Amino acid sequence: MRKALRWLLALVVLIGTAGTAGAATAAEPKAVDIKDRLLSVPGMSLIEEKPYTGYRFFVLNYTQPVDHRRPSKGTFQQRITVLHKDVSRPTVFYTGGYNVSTNPSRREPTQIVDGNQVSMEYRYFTPSRPQPADWSKLDIWQAASDQHRIFEALKPIYSKNWISTGGSKGGMTATYYERFYPRDMDGVVAYVAPNDVVNREDSAYDRFFARVGTEECRARLNGVQREALVRRAPLKEKYEAYAAENGYTFDTIGSLDRAYEAVVLDYVWGFWQYSTLKDCADIPADAKNATDDEIWNSVDTISGFSFYTDQGLAPYTPYYYQAGTQLGAPTIHFPHIERKYIRYGYQPPRNFVPRDIDMRFQPWVMRDVDNWVKRNARQMLFVYGENDPWGAEPFRLGHGARDSYVLTAPGMNHGANVAGLVPEEKALATARILDWAGVAPAAVQENPSAARPLATFDAKLDKRDVQREPALRP
């Protein structure tokens, strides 16, 4: 009888235990969707989600203070995007320094580490602009603080290593971010980042244009540029008709004549920024005997006659404001053009910003960043293009730098990247990026020459062509 009771009691306990276990299983929370996790961040809101195979892609707004020193003095909505792969993967923090693309794309370091990507629209580029805009709050520290707040907000979700990156003004932005918040990122990959340390000393650009490419190519470009100024009168008539047809105005720069010369003087720079030596075949070989249309079309294709109009300049007011207050801007000379043909020369950024916006240049800002990089760079990679004029004044490393590199891709322009480096440097750069991201395979740790991107190239997602932009800007 006692055996029967013990058996019955054991059965009751067993059933009770099973029931409790079942209840516990049923009570376990489901995995939280990544969209819900992102939107749980205070100040984060969804604009839209776009599908892409293998990823989730979100366009978001994030509430930022206009002034990070006085956060109670107003906020604005800053647009960011998140290309989500997996929270177990590293994250690349990208900015181009201008507007953010709202279509899925993957920067080179993101492909290399097979990670997530957070992309930030730079403050004051519409629609990420406070209203009304206090332009004094557009500086490199405020922008770096934008990135810092985004990183702090998303790090609890993406807890693995982070790499910051950007090209051109975005490469500058990644560098400034590292200068002000050196403990945030595990590595920095800055592409084609100009470094105008002393704004008044620009002879490096003159030396660059005296030797870039081949003598034949330089002669073709110089010939077309000179001829466009020699023929100023008839080509200006063409410009006036073009402006009238398109409703273009010239209040910011001051006159159509100023705009015309600015476009022409950008011509040689624009060619080397966006083209390569093989493209010289498209430049008129005998400019003096070329038709007006041939000269116009060549200049318009490379420089863009629409740019120095009010309508062309307006989207880039934040850049020219920064160039005229902190970043600096190059001034070059034109020894192949007689002085009588040049009325204004390279015009300063002040001429490209509406006069009701106050601007004062701060010459110490770039010197501070340059000195910091030389003395304190840690796990930073700078990549330049041999034929890119913006690389004439690059970042350089000093004795204080550690595990940092400045590499140049032969023959490449403003679209230079790791893939364009010579094989040994390509492997080195890839290995260091993988290591900084914490995902270097054992084989790469033992032999860096074995380094390869972890994600397969996707022609749509990894489009590498440099985007042609009009006018003289990084």
Contacts in CASP RR format, 6 or more apart in sequence:
PFRMAT RR
TARGET T0000
AUTHOR 0000-0000-0000
METHOD contacts of the structure
MODEL  1
MRKALRWLLALVVLIGTAGTAGAATAAEPKAVDIKDRLLSVPGMSLIEEK
PYTGYRFFVLNYTQPVDHRRPSKGTFQQRITVLHKDVSRPTVFYTGGYNV
STNPSRREPTQIVDGNQVSMEYRYFTPSRPQPADWSKLDIWQAASDQHRI
FEALKPIYSKNWISTGGSKGGMTATYYERFYPRDMDGVVAYVAPNDVVNR
EDSAYDRFFARVGTEECRARLNGVQREALVRRAPLKEKYEAYAAENGYTF
DTIGSLDRAYEAVVLDYVWGFWQYSTLKDCADIPADAKNATDDEIWNSVD
TISGFSFYTDQGLAPYTPYYYQAGTQLGAPTIHFPHIERKYIRYGYQPPR
NFVPRDIDMRFQPWVMRDVDNWVKRNARQMLFVYGENDPWGAEPFRLGHG
ARDSYVLTAPGMNHGANVAGLVPEEKALATARILDWAGVAPAAVQENPSA
ARPLATFDAKLDKRDVQREPALRP
34 56 0 8 1.000
34 84 0 8 1.000
34 87 0 8 1.000
34 157 0 8 1.000
35 46 0 8 1.000
35 49 0 8 1.000
35 56 0 8 1.000
35 58 0 8 1.000
37 157 0 8 1.000
38 44 0 8 1.000
38 46 0 8 1.000
38 58 0 8 1.000
38 60 0 8 1.000
38 82 0 8 1.000
38 154 0 8 1.000
38 157 0 8 1.000
39 45 0 8 1.000
39 46 0 8 1.000
41 62 0 8 1.000
41 153 0 8 1.000
41 154 0 8 1.000
41 157 0 8 1.000
42 63 0 8 1.000
42 153 0 8 1.000
43 62 0 8 1.000
43 63 0 8 1.000
44 60 0 8 1.000
44 61 0 8 1.000
44 62 0 8 1.000
44 63 0 8 1.000
44 153 0 8 1.000
45 60 0 8 1.000
45 61 0 8 1.000
45 62 0 8 1.000
45 77 0 8 1.000
46 58 0 8 1.000
46 59 0 8 1.000
46 60 0 8 1.000
47 59 0 8 1.000
47 60 0 8 1.000
47 61 0 8 1.000
47 79 0 8 1.000
47 102 0 8 1.000
48 58 0 8 1.000
48 59 0 8 1.000
48 102 0 8 1.000
49 56 0 8 1.000
49 57 0 8 1.000
49 58 0 8 1.000
49 59 0 8 1.000
50 57 0 8 1.000
50 59 0 8 1.000
50 102 0 8 1.000
50 103 0 8 1.000
50 104 0 8 1.000
51 57 0 8 1.000
52 83 0 8 1.000
52 104 0 8 1.000
52 461 0 8 1.000
54 85 0 8 1.000
55 83 0 8 1.000
55 84 0 8 1.000
55 85 0 8 1.000
55 104 0 8 1.000
56 82 0 8 1.000
56 83 0 8 1.000
56 84 0 8 1.000
57 81 0 8 1.000
57 82 0 8 1.000
57 83 0 8 1.000
57 84 0 8 1.000
57 104 0 8 1.000
58 81 0 8 1.000
58 82 0 8 1.000
58 84 0 8 1.000
59 79 0 8 1.000
59 81 0 8 1.000
59 102 0 8 1.000
60 79 0 8 1.000
60 80 0 8 1.000
60 81 0 8 1.000
60 82 0 8 1.000
61 77 0 8 1.000
61 78 0 8 1.000
61 79 0 8 1.000
61 80 0 8 1.000
62 77 0 8 1.000
62 78 0 8 1.000
62 79 0 8 1.000
62 80 0 8 1.000
62 149 0 8 1.000
62 150 0 8 1.000
62 153 0 8 1.000
63 75 0 8 1.000
63 76 0 8 1.000
63 77 0 8 1.000
63 78 0 8 1.000
64 75 0 8 1.000
64 76 0 8 1.000
64 77 0 8 1.000
64 78 0 8 1.000
64 123 0 8 1.000
64 146 0 8 1.000
64 149 0 8 1.000
65 71 0 8 1.000
65 72 0 8 1.000
65 73 0 8 1.000
65 74 0 8 1.000
65 75 0 8 1.000
66 73 0 8 1.000
66 74 0 8 1.000
66 75 0 8 1.000
66 76 0 8 1.000
66 130 0 8 1.000
66 134 0 8 1.000
66 137 0 8 1.000
67 73 0 8 1.000
67 74 0 8 1.000
67 134 0 8 1.000
67 137 0 8 1.000
67 142 0 8 1.000
68 141 0 8 1.000
68 142 0 8 1.000
68 145 0 8 1.000
68 146 0 8 1.000
68 149 0 8 1.000
74 130 0 8 1.000
75 130 0 8 1.000
76 123 0 8 1.000
76 128 0 8 1.000
76 129 0 8 1.000
76 130 0 8 1.000
76 131 0 8 1.000
77 127 0 8 1.000
77 128 0 8 1.000
78 120 0 8 1.000
78 121 0 8 1.000
78 123 0 8 1.000
78 128 0 8 1.000
78 146 0 8 1.000
78 150 0 8 1.000
79 100 0 8 1.000
79 102 0 8 1.000
79 121 0 8 1.000
79 127 0 8 1.000
79 128 0 8 1.000
80 100 0 8 1.000
80 118 0 8 1.000
80 119 0 8 1.000
80 120 0 8 1.000
80 121 0 8 1.000
80 150 0 8 1.000
81 100 0 8 1.000
81 101 0 8 1.000
81 102 0 8 1.000
81 117 0 8 1.000
81 118 0 8 1.000
81 119 0 8 1.000
82 116 0 8 1.000
82 117 0 8 1.000
82 118 0 8 1.000
82 119 0 8 1.000
82 154 0 8 1.000
83 104 0 8 1.000
83 105 0 8 1.000
83 106 0 8 1.000
83 110 0 8 1.000
83 116 0 8 1.000
83 117 0 8 1.000
83 118 0 8 1.000
83 119 0 8 1.000
84 116 0 8 1.000
85 114 0 8 1.000
85 115 0 8 1.000
85 116 0 8 1.000
86 115 0 8 1.000
86 116 0 8 1.000
87 116 0 8 1.000
87 157 0 8 1.000
87 158 0 8 1.000
87 159 0 8 1.000
87 160 0 8 1.000
88 160 0 8 1.000
89 113 0 8 1.000
89 114 0 8 1.000
89 115 0 8 1.000
89 116 0 8 1.000
89 160 0 8 1.000
89 439 0 8 1.000
90 113 0 8 1.000
90 115 0 8 1.000
90 116 0 8 1.000
90 160 0 8 1.000
90 161 0 8 1.000
90 162 0 8 1.000
90 163 0 8 1.000
90 186 0 8 1.000
90 437 0 8 1.000
90 438 0 8 1.000
90 439 0 8 1.000
91 115 0 8 1.000
91 116 0 8 1.000
91 117 0 8 1.000
91 118 0 8 1.000
91 154 0 8 1.000
91 158 0 8 1.000
91 160 0 8 1.000
91 161 0 8 1.000
91 162 0 8 1.000
91 163 0 8 1.000
92 107 0 8 1.000
92 109 0 8 1.000
92 110 0 8 1.000
92 113 0 8 1.000
92 115 0 8 1.000
92 116 0 8 1.000
92 117 0 8 1.000
92 118 0 8 1.000
92 162 0 8 1.000
92 163 0 8 1.000
92 164 0 8 1.000
92 165 0 8 1.000
93 117 0 8 1.000
93 118 0 8 1.000
93 120 0 8 1.000
93 147 0 8 1.000
93 150 0 8 1.000
93 151 0 8 1.000
93 162 0 8 1.000
93 163 0 8 1.000
93 164 0 8 1.000
93 165 0 8 1.000
93 174 0 8 1.000
93 185 0 8 1.000
94 107 0 8 1.000
94 110 0 8 1.000
94 117 0 8 1.000
94 118 0 8 1.000
94 119 0 8 1.000
94 120 0 8 1.000
94 164 0 8 1.000
94 165 0 8 1.000
94 166 0 8 1.000
95 119 0 8 1.000
95 120 0 8 1.000
95 121 0 8 1.000
95 122 0 8 1.000
95 147 0 8 1.000
95 166 0 8 1.000
95 170 0 8 1.000
95 173 0 8 1.000
95 174 0 8 1.000
96 122 0 8 1.000
96 166 0 8 1.000
96 167 0 8 1.000
96 168 0 8 1.000
96 169 0 8 1.000
96 170 0 8 1.000
96 171 0 8 1.000
96 173 0 8 1.000
97 122 0 8 1.000
97 125 0 8 1.000
97 166 0 8 1.000
97 168 0 8 1.000
97 169 0 8 1.000
97 170 0 8 1.000
97 171 0 8 1.000
97 172 0 8 1.000
97 173 0 8 1.000
98 121 0 8 1.000
98 122 0 8 1.000
98 125 0 8 1.000
98 169 0 8 1.000
98 316 0 8 1.000
98 318 0 8 1.000
98 319 0 8 1.000
99 121 0 8 1.000
99 122 0 8 1.000
99 125 0 8 1.000
99 126 0 8 1.000
99 315 0 8 1.000
100 119 0 8 1.000
100 120 0 8 1.000
100 121 0 8 1.000
101 119 0 8 1.000
104 461 0 8 1.000
105 461 0 8 1.000
105 462 0 8 1.000
105 463 0 8 1.000
106 117 0 8 1.000
106 455 0 8 1.000
106 458 0 8 1.000
106 461 0 8 1.000
106 462 0 8 1.000
107 117 0 8 1.000
107 165 0 8 1.000
107 166 0 8 1.000
108 165 0 8 1.000
108 189 0 8 1.000
108 417 0 8 1.000
108 418 0 8 1.000
108 419 0 8 1.000
108 462 0 8 1.000
108 464 0 8 1.000
109 163 0 8 1.000
109 165 0 8 1.000
109 189 0 8 1.000
109 433 0 8 1.000
109 437 0 8 1.000
110 116 0 8 1.000
110 117 0 8 1.000
110 455 0 8 1.000
111 453 0 8 1.000
111 454 0 8 1.000
111 455 0 8 1.000
111 457 0 8 1.000
111 458 0 8 1.000
111 461 0 8 1.000
111 462 0 8 1.000
112 418 0 8 1.000
112 430 0 8 1.000
112 433 0 8 1.000
112 434 0 8 1.000
112 437 0 8 1.000
112 453 0 8 1.000
112 454 0 8 1.000
112 455 0 8 1.000
113 163 0 8 1.000
113 433 0 8 1.000
113 434 0 8 1.000
113 437 0 8 1.000
113 439 0 8 1.000
113 454 0 8 1.000
113 455 0 8 1.000
114 439 0 8 1.000
114 453 0 8 1.000
114 454 0 8 1.000
114 455 0 8 1.000
115 437 0 8 1.000
115 455 0 8 1.000
116 158 0 8 1.000
118 150 0 8 1.000
118 154 0 8 1.000
118 158 0 8 1.000
120 146 0 8 1.000
120 147 0 8 1.000
120 150 0 8 1.000
121 128 0 8 1.000
122 128 0 8 1.000
122 143 0 8 1.000
122 169 0 8 1.000
122 170 0 8 1.000
122 173 0 8 1.000
122 318 0 8 1.000
123 129 0 8 1.000
123 137 0 8 1.000
123 138 0 8 1.000
123 142 0 8 1.000
123 143 0 8 1.000
123 146 0 8 1.000
123 318 0 8 1.000
124 130 0 8 1.000
124 133 0 8 1.000
124 135 0 8 1.000
124 138 0 8 1.000
124 317 0 8 1.000
124 318 0 8 1.000
124 321 0 8 1.000
125 315 0 8 1.000
125 318 0 8 1.000
126 315 0 8 1.000
129 318 0 8 1.000
130 137 0 8 1.000
135 321 0 8 1.000
135 357 0 8 1.000
135 358 0 8 1.000
136 358 0 8 1.000
138 318 0 8 1.000
138 321 0 8 1.000
138 322 0 8 1.000
138 325 0 8 1.000
139 322 0 8 1.000
139 325 0 8 1.000
139 326 0 8 1.000
139 365 0 8 1.000
140 173 0 8 1.000
140 176 0 8 1.000
140 180 0 8 1.000
140 322 0 8 1.000
140 326 0 8 1.000
140 327 0 8 1.000
140 365 0 8 1.000
140 369 0 8 1.000
141 176 0 8 1.000
141 180 0 8 1.000
143 173 0 8 1.000
143 176 0 8 1.000
143 177 0 8 1.000
144 173 0 8 1.000
144 176 0 8 1.000
144 177 0 8 1.000
144 179 0 8 1.000
144 180 0 8 1.000
144 181 0 8 1.000
145 180 0 8 1.000
145 181 0 8 1.000
147 164 0 8 1.000
147 173 0 8 1.000
147 177 0 8 1.000
147 181 0 8 1.000
147 184 0 8 1.000
148 177 0 8 1.000
148 180 0 8 1.000
148 181 0 8 1.000
148 184 0 8 1.000
151 162 0 8 1.000
151 181 0 8 1.000
151 184 0 8 1.000
151 185 0 8 1.000
155 162 0 8 1.000
160 437 0 8 1.000
160 438 0 8 1.000
161 186 0 8 1.000
161 187 0 8 1.000
161 436 0 8 1.000
161 437 0 8 1.000
161 438 0 8 1.000
161 439 0 8 1.000
162 184 0 8 1.000
162 185 0 8 1.000
162 186 0 8 1.000
162 187 0 8 1.000
163 185 0 8 1.000
163 186 0 8 1.000
163 187 0 8 1.000
163 188 0 8 1.000
163 189 0 8 1.000
163 433 0 8 1.000
163 436 0 8 1.000
163 437 0 8 1.000
164 174 0 8 1.000
164 177 0 8 1.000
164 178 0 8 1.000
164 184 0 8 1.000
164 185 0 8 1.000
164 187 0 8 1.000
164 188 0 8 1.000
164 189 0 8 1.000
165 171 0 8 1.000
165 174 0 8 1.000
165 188 0 8 1.000
165 189 0 8 1.000
165 190 0 8 1.000
165 191 0 8 1.000
166 173 0 8 1.000
166 174 0 8 1.000
166 189 0 8 1.000
166 190 0 8 1.000
166 191 0 8 1.000
167 174 0 8 1.000
167 190 0 8 1.000
167 191 0 8 1.000
167 192 0 8 1.000
167 193 0 8 1.000
168 191 0 8 1.000
168 192 0 8 1.000
168 193 0 8 1.000
168 194 0 8 1.000
168 390 0 8 1.000
168 414 0 8 1.000
168 474 0 8 1.000
169 319 0 8 1.000
169 473 0 8 1.000
169 474 0 8 1.000
170 190 0 8 1.000
170 191 0 8 1.000
170 193 0 8 1.000
171 190 0 8 1.000
171 191 0 8 1.000
171 192 0 8 1.000
171 193 0 8 1.000
172 190 0 8 1.000
172 193 0 8 1.000
172 194 0 8 1.000
172 195 0 8 1.000
172 327 0 8 1.000
172 474 0 8 1.000
174 188 0 8 1.000
174 189 0 8 1.000
174 190 0 8 1.000
174 193 0 8 1.000
175 188 0 8 1.000
175 190 0 8 1.000
175 193 0 8 1.000
175 369 0 8 1.000
175 373 0 8 1.000
175 380 0 8 1.000
175 395 0 8 1.000
176 369 0 8 1.000
177 184 0 8 1.000
177 185 0 8 1.000
177 188 0 8 1.000
178 185 0 8 1.000
178 187 0 8 1.000
178 188 0 8 1.000
178 377 0 8 1.000
178 380 0 8 1.000
179 368 0 8 1.000
179 369 0 8 1.000
179 372 0 8 1.000
179 373 0 8 1.000
179 376 0 8 1.000
182 376 0 8 1.000
182 378 0 8 1.000
186 379 0 8 1.000
186 436 0 8 1.000
186 437 0 8 1.000
186 438 0 8 1.000
187 378 0 8 1.000
187 379 0 8 1.000
187 380 0 8 1.000
187 381 0 8 1.000
187 433 0 8 1.000
187 436 0 8 1.000
187 437 0 8 1.000
188 379 0 8 1.000
188 380 0 8 1.000
188 381 0 8 1.000
189 381 0 8 1.000
189 383 0 8 1.000
189 418 0 8 1.000
189 433 0 8 1.000
190 380 0 8 1.000
190 381 0 8 1.000
190 382 0 8 1.000
190 383 0 8 1.000
190 395 0 8 1.000
191 383 0 8 1.000
191 415 0 8 1.000
191 416 0 8 1.000
191 417 0 8 1.000
192 383 0 8 1.000
192 384 0 8 1.000
192 385 0 8 1.000
192 388 0 8 1.000
192 390 0 8 1.000
192 391 0 8 1.000
192 414 0 8 1.000
192 415 0 8 1.000
192 416 0 8 1.000
192 474 0 8 1.000
193 382 0 8 1.000
193 394 0 8 1.000
193 395 0 8 1.000
193 474 0 8 1.000
194 327 0 8 1.000
194 390 0 8 1.000
194 391 0 8 1.000
194 393 0 8 1.000
194 394 0 8 1.000
194 474 0 8 1.000
195 366 0 8 1.000
195 369 0 8 1.000
195 370 0 8 1.000
195 393 0 8 1.000
195 394 0 8 1.000
195 395 0 8 1.000
195 396 0 8 1.000
196 202 0 8 1.000
196 327 0 8 1.000
196 328 0 8 1.000
196 329 0 8 1.000
196 330 0 8 1.000
196 366 0 8 1.000
196 393 0 8 1.000
197 366 0 8 1.000
197 367 0 8 1.000
197 370 0 8 1.000
197 393 0 8 1.000
198 363 0 8 1.000
198 366 0 8 1.000
198 367 0 8 1.000
199 328 0 8 1.000
199 329 0 8 1.000
199 361 0 8 1.000
199 363 0 8 1.000
199 366 0 8 1.000
202 330 0 8 1.000
202 331 0 8 1.000
202 332 0 8 1.000
202 393 0 8 1.000
204 392 0 8 1.000
204 393 0 8 1.000
205 330 0 8 1.000
205 331 0 8 1.000
205 332 0 8 1.000
205 389 0 8 1.000
205 392 0 8 1.000
205 393 0 8 1.000
206 332 0 8 1.000
206 333 0 8 1.000
207 392 0 8 1.000
208 389 0 8 1.000
208 391 0 8 1.000
208 392 0 8 1.000
209 218 0 8 1.000
209 268 0 8 1.000
209 269 0 8 1.000
209 272 0 8 1.000
209 332 0 8 1.000
209 389 0 8 1.000
212 218 0 8 1.000
212 272 0 8 1.000
212 387 0 8 1.000
212 389 0 8 1.000
213 272 0 8 1.000
213 277 0 8 1.000
213 387 0 8 1.000
214 277 0 8 1.000
214 280 0 8 1.000
216 280 0 8 1.000
217 277 0 8 1.000
217 280 0 8 1.000
217 283 0 8 1.000
220 280 0 8 1.000
220 283 0 8 1.000
220 284 0 8 1.000
220 285 0 8 1.000
220 287 0 8 1.000
221 267 0 8 1.000
221 268 0 8 1.000
221 271 0 8 1.000
221 280 0 8 1.000
221 283 0 8 1.000
222 268 0 8 1.000
222 336 0 8 1.000
222 337 0 8 1.000
223 287 0 8 1.000
223 288 0 8 1.000
223 336 0 8 1.000
224 267 0 8 1.000
224 283 0 8 1.000
224 284 0 8 1.000
224 287 0 8 1.000
224 290 0 8 1.000
224 295 0 8 1.000
224 298 0 8 1.000
224 299 0 8 1.000
225 264 0 8 1.000
225 265 0 8 1.000
225 267 0 8 1.000
225 268 0 8 1.000
225 299 0 8 1.000
225 334 0 8 1.000
225 336 0 8 1.000
225 337 0 8 1.000
226 287 0 8 1.000
226 336 0 8 1.000
226 337 0 8 1.000
226 341 0 8 1.000
227 287 0 8 1.000
227 288 0 8 1.000
227 290 0 8 1.000
227 295 0 8 1.000
228 235 0 8 1.000
228 264 0 8 1.000
228 267 0 8 1.000
228 295 0 8 1.000
228 296 0 8 1.000
228 299 0 8 1.000
229 261 0 8 1.000
229 264 0 8 1.000
229 337 0 8 1.000
229 341 0 8 1.000
229 342 0 8 1.000
230 341 0 8 1.000
231 292 0 8 1.000
231 295 0 8 1.000
232 260 0 8 1.000
232 261 0 8 1.000
232 341 0 8 1.000
234 292 0 8 1.000
235 260 0 8 1.000
235 292 0 8 1.000
235 295 0 8 1.000
235 296 0 8 1.000
236 256 0 8 1.000
236 257 0 8 1.000
236 260 0 8 1.000
238 292 0 8 1.000
238 296 0 8 1.000
239 256 0 8 1.000
239 259 0 8 1.000
239 260 0 8 1.000
239 305 0 8 1.000
240 256 0 8 1.000
242 248 0 8 1.000
242 305 0 8 1.000
243 249 0 8 1.000
243 250 0 8 1.000
243 256 0 8 1.000
243 309 0 8 1.000
246 306 0 8 1.000
247 311 0 8 1.000
248 306 0 8 1.000
248 309 0 8 1.000
248 310 0 8 1.000
248 311 0 8 1.000
249 309 0 8 1.000
249 310 0 8 1.000
249 311 0 8 1.000
250 256 0 8 1.000
250 258 0 8 1.000
250 259 0 8 1.000
250 308 0 8 1.000
250 309 0 8 1.000
250 310 0 8 1.000
251 310 0 8 1.000
252 310 0 8 1.000
252 313 0 8 1.000
252 314 0 8 1.000
252 351 0 8 1.000
252 352 0 8 1.000
252 353 0 8 1.000
252 354 0 8 1.000
253 259 0 8 1.000
253 262 0 8 1.000
253 308 0 8 1.000
253 313 0 8 1.000
253 347 0 8 1.000
253 351 0 8 1.000
253 352 0 8 1.000
254 351 0 8 1.000
257 343 0 8 1.000
258 308 0 8 1.000
258 344 0 8 1.000
258 347 0 8 1.000
258 351 0 8 1.000
259 308 0 8 1.000
259 309 0 8 1.000
260 305 0 8 1.000
261 342 0 8 1.000
261 343 0 8 1.000
261 344 0 8 1.000
261 345 0 8 1.000
262 308 0 8 1.000
262 344 0 8 1.000
262 347 0 8 1.000
262 471 0 8 1.000
263 299 0 8 1.000
263 303 0 8 1.000
263 304 0 8 1.000
263 305 0 8 1.000
263 307 0 8 1.000
263 308 0 8 1.000
264 299 0 8 1.000
264 303 0 8 1.000
265 334 0 8 1.000
265 342 0 8 1.000
265 345 0 8 1.000
265 346 0 8 1.000
266 302 0 8 1.000
266 303 0 8 1.000
266 470 0 8 1.000
266 471 0 8 1.000
266 472 0 8 1.000
267 298 0 8 1.000
267 299 0 8 1.000
267 302 0 8 1.000
267 303 0 8 1.000
269 332 0 8 1.000
269 389 0 8 1.000
269 472 0 8 1.000
270 302 0 8 1.000
270 303 0 8 1.000
270 389 0 8 1.000
270 472 0 8 1.000
271 279 0 8 1.000
271 283 0 8 1.000
271 302 0 8 1.000
272 387 0 8 1.000
272 388 0 8 1.000
272 389 0 8 1.000
272 413 0 8 1.000
273 388 0 8 1.000
273 389 0 8 1.000
273 390 0 8 1.000
273 413 0 8 1.000
273 414 0 8 1.000
274 302 0 8 1.000
274 413 0 8 1.000
274 414 0 8 1.000
274 466 0 8 1.000
274 468 0 8 1.000
274 469 0 8 1.000
275 302 0 8 1.000
275 413 0 8 1.000
276 387 0 8 1.000
276 411 0 8 1.000
276 412 0 8 1.000
276 413 0 8 1.000
277 387 0 8 1.000
277 411 0 8 1.000
282 298 0 8 1.000
283 298 0 8 1.000
284 290 0 8 1.000
284 294 0 8 1.000
284 295 0 8 1.000
284 298 0 8 1.000
287 295 0 8 1.000
296 305 0 8 1.000
299 305 0 8 1.000
303 470 0 8 1.000
303 471 0 8 1.000
304 470 0 8 1.000
304 471 0 8 1.000
306 312 0 8 1.000
306 470 0 8 1.000
307 313 0 8 1.000
307 470 0 8 1.000
307 471 0 8 1.000
308 352 0 8 1.000
308 471 0 8 1.000
312 470 0 8 1.000
313 320 0 8 1.000
313 352 0 8 1.000
316 352 0 8 1.000
316 471 0 8 1.000
316 473 0 8 1.000
317 352 0 8 1.000
317 353 0 8 1.000
317 354 0 8 1.000
317 357 0 8 1.000
319 473 0 8 1.000
320 349 0 8 1.000
320 352 0 8 1.000
320 353 0 8 1.000
320 473 0 8 1.000
321 349 0 8 1.000
321 353 0 8 1.000
321 357 0 8 1.000
321 359 0 8 1.000
323 329 0 8 1.000
323 349 0 8 1.000
323 473 0 8 1.000
324 348 0 8 1.000
324 349 0 8 1.000
324 350 0 8 1.000
324 353 0 8 1.000
324 359 0 8 1.000
324 361 0 8 1.000
325 359 0 8 1.000
325 360 0 8 1.000
325 361 0 8 1.000
325 362 0 8 1.000
326 361 0 8 1.000
326 362 0 8 1.000
326 365 0 8 1.000
326 366 0 8 1.000
327 366 0 8 1.000
328 349 0 8 1.000
328 361 0 8 1.000
328 366 0 8 1.000
329 348 0 8 1.000
329 349 0 8 1.000
329 472 0 8 1.000
330 346 0 8 1.000
330 389 0 8 1.000
330 392 0 8 1.000
330 393 0 8 1.000
330 472 0 8 1.000
331 346 0 8 1.000
331 348 0 8 1.000
332 346 0 8 1.000
334 342 0 8 1.000
334 345 0 8 1.000
346 472 0 8 1.000
349 359 0 8 1.000
350 359 0 8 1.000
353 359 0 8 1.000
370 395 0 8 1.000
370 396 0 8 1.000
373 380 0 8 1.000
373 395 0 8 1.000
373 396 0 8 1.000
373 397 0 8 1.000
373 401 0 8 1.000
374 396 0 8 1.000
374 397 0 8 1.000
374 398 0 8 1.000
374 399 0 8 1.000
374 400 0 8 1.000
374 401 0 8 1.000
375 398 0 8 1.000
375 399 0 8 1.000
375 400 0 8 1.000
375 401 0 8 1.000
376 400 0 8 1.000
376 401 0 8 1.000
377 397 0 8 1.000
377 398 0 8 1.000
377 400 0 8 1.000
377 401 0 8 1.000
377 402 0 8 1.000
377 404 0 8 1.000
378 401 0 8 1.000
378 402 0 8 1.000
378 403 0 8 1.000
378 404 0 8 1.000
379 402 0 8 1.000
379 403 0 8 1.000
379 404 0 8 1.000
379 432 0 8 1.000
379 436 0 8 1.000
380 401 0 8 1.000
380 404 0 8 1.000
380 405 0 8 1.000
381 404 0 8 1.000
381 405 0 8 1.000
381 407 0 8 1.000
381 429 0 8 1.000
381 432 0 8 1.000
381 433 0 8 1.000
382 394 0 8 1.000
382 395 0 8 1.000
382 404 0 8 1.000
382 405 0 8 1.000
382 406 0 8 1.000
382 407 0 8 1.000
383 407 0 8 1.000
383 408 0 8 1.000
383 409 0 8 1.000
383 416 0 8 1.000
383 417 0 8 1.000
383 418 0 8 1.000
383 421 0 8 1.000
383 429 0 8 1.000
384 391 0 8 1.000
384 394 0 8 1.000
384 406 0 8 1.000
384 407 0 8 1.000
384 408 0 8 1.000
384 409 0 8 1.000
384 416 0 8 1.000
385 391 0 8 1.000
385 408 0 8 1.000
385 409 0 8 1.000
385 410 0 8 1.000
385 411 0 8 1.000
385 412 0 8 1.000
385 413 0 8 1.000
385 414 0 8 1.000
385 415 0 8 1.000
385 416 0 8 1.000
386 408 0 8 1.000
386 409 0 8 1.000
386 410 0 8 1.000
386 411 0 8 1.000
386 412 0 8 1.000
386 416 0 8 1.000
387 411 0 8 1.000
387 412 0 8 1.000
387 413 0 8 1.000
388 412 0 8 1.000
388 413 0 8 1.000
388 414 0 8 1.000
388 415 0 8 1.000
388 416 0 8 1.000
390 414 0 8 1.000
390 474 0 8 1.000
394 406 0 8 1.000
395 406 0 8 1.000
396 406 0 8 1.000
397 404 0 8 1.000
397 405 0 8 1.000
397 406 0 8 1.000
403 432 0 8 1.000
405 428 0 8 1.000
405 429 0 8 1.000
405 432 0 8 1.000
407 421 0 8 1.000
407 425 0 8 1.000
407 428 0 8 1.000
407 429 0 8 1.000
408 416 0 8 1.000
408 421 0 8 1.000
409 416 0 8 1.000
409 417 0 8 1.000
409 420 0 8 1.000
409 421 0 8 1.000
410 420 0 8 1.000
410 422 0 8 1.000
412 420 0 8 1.000
413 466 0 8 1.000
414 466 0 8 1.000
414 474 0 8 1.000
415 464 0 8 1.000
415 465 0 8 1.000
415 466 0 8 1.000
417 464 0 8 1.000
418 426 0 8 1.000
418 429 0 8 1.000
418 430 0 8 1.000
418 433 0 8 1.000
419 426 0 8 1.000
419 464 0 8 1.000
420 426 0 8 1.000
421 429 0 8 1.000
424 449 0 8 1.000
427 448 0 8 1.000
427 449 0 8 1.000
427 450 0 8 1.000
427 451 0 8 1.000
428 448 0 8 1.000
428 451 0 8 1.000
430 451 0 8 1.000
430 452 0 8 1.000
430 453 0 8 1.000
431 440 0 8 1.000
431 444 0 8 1.000
431 448 0 8 1.000
431 449 0 8 1.000
431 451 0 8 1.000
432 448 0 8 1.000
434 440 0 8 1.000
434 441 0 8 1.000
434 444 0 8 1.000
434 451 0 8 1.000
434 454 0 8 1.000
435 444 0 8 1.000
435 445 0 8 1.000
439 454 0 8 1.000
440 451 0 8 1.000
443 450 0 8 1.000
444 450 0 8 1.000
444 451 0 8 1.000
END
